[in-house]
Amino acid sequence: MARFSDILYKWYEIYQRDLPWRKTRDPYLIWVSEVILQQTQVKQGLPYYLRFTARFPDVKTLAAAPEDELLKLWEGLGYYSRARNMHAAALTVVETMDGLFPGDYKTLRTLKGIGDYTAAAVASMASAEPWPVVDGNVTRVLARHFGITLPVDSREGTTEIYHLASQILDPQDPGRHNQAIMEFGALCCTPRQPGCSSCPFHASCFALQQDRVSSLPLKSKKINRSLRYFYFYLAEEGPRLIIEKRLANDIWKNLYQLPLLETQLEIDDTQILTHPLMHELCNGHPCQILEISRPYQHELTHRRIIARFIRIQTQGLTNGENRMIINRKEIHKFAFPALIRDYLAEKGLTTG
């Protein structure tokens, strides 16, 4: 185990990336980085981190911000529940902890959206508490090098990985250890096309010696994605259009969208144009059909969305429940899911 750690740290000293959250012990800034990098690669997350911390340099400024502003700043990053949970956690810190963001594992775990992984990462890097982090990168490195052949998404496999991660953790500098092994998984022991030929563990890696690099870590569960059909109506009157806010406890909660018809099964153009929502948006006035778009596929973790956009020009737009009329010039003020934002940009209706 000691030999593994020595090799890992030497590799890290040479190849670690120069990232801003590695230059601080501020638990708030480390927390922000960890949340942004969940399900997100560093090259995508870094610009968001820089914009986020410039606008919200501490937990008090984050707590004081309107949620709409936070979601707009998060736009395009996905997994928007992360942003909503961050806002809720910031409010808790300001209201119950005198605005001092905690750096210890126990307190961190009481905050909304902070689970075992994030609490361990922040506590180890900010406060040197000896908690191992176990994310996808760590799991992959340990399963391949030490030959963990249990499914890593099973209870037994999860327990085995965590036990091993705890054994190799450096209690004197757990923050460095955790960053080193995550970095190694991100840069060398990657899911596809890992750098085995230049890997410092070339001689000791179980997966390489047994020709099992591509099959480890082993997973037993397959992700089943439900299929949903979304029909978005882009109703325009000159430079004005209608948007609405998603309030249900569902994907994209509190983001904005075009008026939506969701169906269990795919519908044809005639059904699209005769649906009551179409008549509601036209408000009794003649409508000009500008486009019924091709289907757009949008993949989420547990859902596959098939979306079409119906662009109509009408007269006399009116607000409905949870709807508002805006000018095209105002679109950049609102946070939209990537699917809608990309369509609007494609049509020259940029969201900024």
C-alpha positions in Angstrom: 0.0 0.0 0.0 2.8 2.4 0.9 4.5 1.6 -2.4 1.3 2.5 -4.3 1.0 5.9 -2.5 4.6 6.8 -3.1 4.3 6.2 -6.8 1.0 8.1 -6.9 2.4 11.2 -5.2 5.4 11.3 -7.5 3.2 11.1 -10.5 1.0 13.9 -9.0 3.9 16.2 -8.4 4.7 16.1 -12.1 1.3 16.0 -13.8 -1.2 17.8 -11.6 -3.1 20.5 -13.3 -2.8 24.1 -12.1 -6.4 24.6 -10.8 -7.5 27.5 -8.6 -9.3 25.4 -5.9 -6.0 23.6 -5.2 -4.5 26.9 -4.0 -6.9 27.5 -1.1 -8.0 26.0 2.1 -11.3 27.9 2.1 -14.0 25.3 2.5 -16.6 27.4 0.7 -14.4 27.7 -2.5 -13.5 24.0 -2.4 -17.2 23.1 -1.9 -18.1 25.2 -5.0 -15.5 23.4 -7.1 -16.6 20.0 -6.0 -20.3 20.6 -6.7 -19.5 22.1 -10.2 -17.3 19.2 -11.0 -19.9 16.5 -10.2 -20.9 14.9 -13.5 -18.7 17.6 -15.2 -15.2 17.5 -16.7 -12.7 20.1 -15.5 -12.3 21.8 -18.9 -16.1 22.4 -18.9 -16.4 23.2 -15.2 -13.5 25.6 -14.8 -15.0 28.6 -16.6 -18.2 28.1 -14.5 -16.1 28.1 -11.3 -14.4 31.3 -12.2 -17.6 33.1 -13.1 -19.4 31.7 -10.1 -16.7 32.7 -7.5 -16.3 36.1 -9.1 -20.0 36.7 -8.6 -20.4 34.8 -5.3 -17.0 35.1 -3.6 -18.4 33.9 -0.3 -21.4 32.1 1.1 -23.2 35.3 2.1 -23.3 36.7 -1.4 -24.6 33.3 -2.6 -27.3 33.2 0.0 -28.4 36.8 -0.8 -28.7 36.1 -4.6 -32.1 35.5 -6.3 -32.4 31.8 -7.4 -33.1 32.9 -10.9 -29.7 34.6 -11.1 -28.0 31.6 -9.8 -29.7 29.3 -12.4 -28.9 31.7 -15.2 -25.2 31.6 -14.1 -25.5 27.7 -14.1 -27.1 27.6 -17.5 -25.7 25.0 -19.8 -23.9 23.1 -17.0 -26.9 20.7 -16.4 -28.0 18.9 -13.2 -29.7 22.1 -12.0 -30.6 20.5 -8.7 -27.0 21.1 -7.7 -27.5 24.8 -8.0 -30.8 24.8 -6.1 -29.2 22.7 -3.3 -26.2 25.1 -3.1 -28.5 28.0 -2.6 -30.5 26.2 0.1 -27.2 25.2 1.8 -25.9 28.8 1.7 -29.1 30.1 3.3 -28.7 27.5 6.1 -25.1 28.6 6.7 -26.1 32.2 6.9 -29.1 31.7 9.0 -27.8 29.1 11.5 -24.0 29.2 11.3 -23.3 33.0 11.4 -22.3 32.8 7.7 -19.2 30.7 8.4 -19.0 27.9 5.9 -18.0 24.7 7.8 -15.0 22.6 7.0 -15.7 19.6 9.1 -17.3 16.4 7.8 -20.0 16.1 10.4 -21.4 19.6 9.9 -21.0 19.5 6.1 -23.2 16.4 6.0 -26.1 18.4 7.6 -26.3 20.8 4.6 -28.7 20.2 1.7 -27.1 18.5 -1.3 -23.8 17.5 0.5 -23.4 13.7 0.6 -20.5 11.5 1.8 -18.3 12.2 -1.2 -18.5 16.0 -1.1 -18.2 16.2 2.7 -15.1 14.0 2.5 -13.6 16.0 -0.2 -14.1 19.4 1.5 -13.2 18.2 5.0 -10.0 16.5 3.8 -8.8 19.4 1.6 -9.9 22.3 3.8 -9.4 20.8 7.3 -7.1 17.8 6.7 -9.7 15.4 8.2 -8.8 11.9 7.2 -11.8 11.0 5.0 -11.3 9.1 1.7 -13.1 10.3 -1.4 -14.7 7.7 -3.6 -15.9 9.0 -6.9 -15.9 7.4 -10.4 -12.2 8.1 -10.9 -11.1 6.7 -7.6 -13.3 3.6 -8.1 -11.8 2.9 -11.5 -8.2 3.3 -10.3 -8.7 1.0 -7.3 -10.7 -1.6 -9.2 -8.2 -1.9 -12.0 -5.0 -1.8 -10.0 -6.0 -4.0 -7.0 -8.3 -6.3 -9.0 -11.7 -5.6 -7.5 -13.9 -7.9 -9.5 -17.1 -7.4 -7.5 -19.6 -5.1 -9.3 -18.8 -1.7 -7.9 -22.4 -0.6 -8.0 -23.3 -3.5 -5.6 -23.3 -3.1 -1.8 -20.4 -5.6 -1.5 -18.4 -3.8 -4.2 -19.0 -0.4 -2.7 -17.9 -1.6 0.7 -14.8 -3.2 -0.7 -13.8 0.0 -2.6 -14.4 2.2 0.4 -12.4 -0.1 2.6 -9.5 -0.1 0.2 -9.7 3.7 -0.2 -9.5 4.1 3.6 -6.5 1.7 3.8 -4.3 3.7 1.3 -5.3 7.1 2.6 -2.5 9.3 3.9 -3.8 10.5 7.3 -1.1 13.2 7.5 -2.1 14.8 4.2 -5.5 13.4 3.1 -6.3 16.4 0.9 -3.2 15.8 -1.3 -3.9 12.1 -1.4 -7.5 12.5 -2.5 -6.6 15.1 -5.1 -3.8 12.9 -6.4 -5.9 9.7 -6.9 -8.8 11.6 -8.5 -6.3 13.4 -10.8 -4.7 10.1 -11.8 -8.1 8.7 -12.7 -9.0 11.8 -14.7 -5.8 12.0 -16.7 -4.2 8.6 -16.9 -6.5 5.8 -15.8 -9.4 7.0 -17.9 -12.6 5.1 -18.8 -11.6 4.7 -22.4 -8.1 4.6 -23.9 -6.2 4.8 -20.6 -2.6 5.7 -20.8 -1.4 2.2 -19.8 1.9 2.4 -21.8 3.1 5.4 -19.7 1.4 4.4 -16.4 3.7 4.3 -13.4 1.7 1.3 -12.2 2.4 -0.6 -15.4 4.1 -3.5 -13.6 1.7 -3.8 -10.7 -1.8 -3.2 -12.2 -4.0 -6.3 -12.0 -6.2 -5.2 -14.9 -3.3 -4.7 -17.2 -1.6 -7.9 -16.3 -4.8 -9.9 -16.7 -5.9 -8.1 -19.9 -9.0 -6.7 -18.1 -8.6 -3.0 -18.4 -11.6 -2.6 -20.6 -13.9 -4.7 -18.4 -13.0 -3.1 -15.0 -14.6 -1.7 -13.0 -17.4 -4.2 -13.3 -21.0 -2.9 -13.1 -24.1 -4.9 -12.8 -26.8 -2.3 -13.3 -27.8 -0.8 -16.6 -29.4 2.6 -16.8 -32.9 2.4 -18.0 -34.0 5.7 -19.6 -37.7 6.5 -19.8 -38.8 8.1 -23.1 -40.7 11.4 -23.0 -42.2 13.4 -25.8 -42.0 17.2 -25.5 -43.6 19.7 -27.9 -42.5 23.3 -27.3 -44.6 26.1 -28.9 -42.6 29.2 -29.8 -45.5 31.7 -30.0 -44.4 35.1 -31.4 -46.0 38.4 -32.0 -43.4 40.6 -33.7 -40.5 40.8 -31.3 -42.5 39.4 -28.4 -42.8 35.8 -27.3 -44.2 33.7 -24.5 -42.2 31.8 -21.9 -43.1 29.9 -18.8 -41.4 28.7 -15.6 -41.2 25.1 -14.7 -42.4 24.7 -11.1 -43.2 21.0 -10.8 -40.7 18.8 -8.9 -39.3 17.4 -12.2 -36.3 17.9 -14.4 -35.3 21.6 -15.0 -37.2 22.8 -12.0 -37.4 26.6 -11.8 -35.8 27.0 -15.2 -37.7 28.7 -18.1 -39.1 27.1 -21.2 -41.4 27.7 -24.1 -45.1 26.6 -23.5 -44.9 22.8 -23.4 -47.2 20.0 -24.4 -45.9 16.6 -23.1 -47.4 13.4 -24.4 -46.9 9.7 -23.5 -46.8 8.8 -27.2 -45.5 10.6 -30.3 -48.2 12.7 -32.0 -48.3 13.8 -35.7 -48.4 17.3 -37.2 -52.2 17.4 -37.3 -52.5 16.6 -33.6 -49.8 19.2 -32.9 -51.7 21.9 -34.7 -55.1 21.1 -33.4 -54.2 20.7 -29.7 -56.0 23.0 -27.3 -52.7 24.5 -26.3 -52.3 25.8 -29.8 -55.7 27.5 -29.7 -54.9 28.9 -26.2 -51.7 30.5 -27.4 -53.3 32.0 -30.5 -56.0 33.4 -28.3 -58.7 33.3 -31.0 -56.5 35.1 -33.6 -55.3 33.7 -36.9 -51.9 31.9 -36.6 -49.2 31.5 -39.2 -47.3 28.3 -38.9 -43.6 29.1 -39.4 -42.1 25.7 -38.6 -42.7 22.3 -37.1 -39.2 21.3 -36.4 -37.5 18.0 -36.9 -37.2 15.8 -33.7 -34.4 16.7 -31.3 -33.0 14.0 -29.1 -31.8 15.0 -25.6 -30.2 12.5 -23.3 -30.4 12.8 -19.5 -29.2 10.3 -16.9 -32.5 8.5 -16.6 -34.5 10.0 -19.4 -34.4 10.3 -23.2 -36.4 13.3 -24.5 -37.7 13.5 -28.0 -38.6 17.2 -28.6 -40.1 19.2 -31.5 -40.6 22.9 -31.7 -43.6 24.6 -33.2 -43.0 28.1 -34.2 -46.1 30.3 -34.8 -46.7 33.9 -35.5 -49.9 35.3 -34.1 -51.6 38.4 -32.7 -52.7 39.4 -29.3 -50.4 37.3 -27.1 -51.7 37.1 -23.5 -50.2 35.9 -20.3 -51.5 32.7 -18.8 -50.9 31.0 -15.4 -47.2 30.9 -14.8 -46.5 32.5 -18.2 -45.1 35.8 -19.2 -44.6 37.8 -22.4 -41.0 39.0 -23.0 -39.2 40.8 -25.8 -36.5 39.0 -27.7 -33.9 41.3 -26.3 -34.8 40.0 -22.8 -34.1 36.4 -23.5 -30.6 36.5 -22.2 -31.9 37.3 -18.7 -33.6 33.9 -18.3 -32.1 30.4 -17.7 -33.3 27.8 -20.2 -32.4 24.1 -20.4 -29.7 23.5 -23.0 -32.2 21.8 -25.4 -34.3 25.0 -25.6 -31.4 27.4 -25.4 -29.7 25.7 -28.4 -32.8 25.8 -30.5 -33.3 29.5 -29.8 -29.7 30.2 -30.7 -30.1 28.2 -33.9 -33.0 30.5 -34.8 -31.1 33.6 -34.1 -32.9 34.2 -30.7 -29.8 34.1 -28.6 -30.0 33.7 -24.9 -26.6 35.4 -24.3 
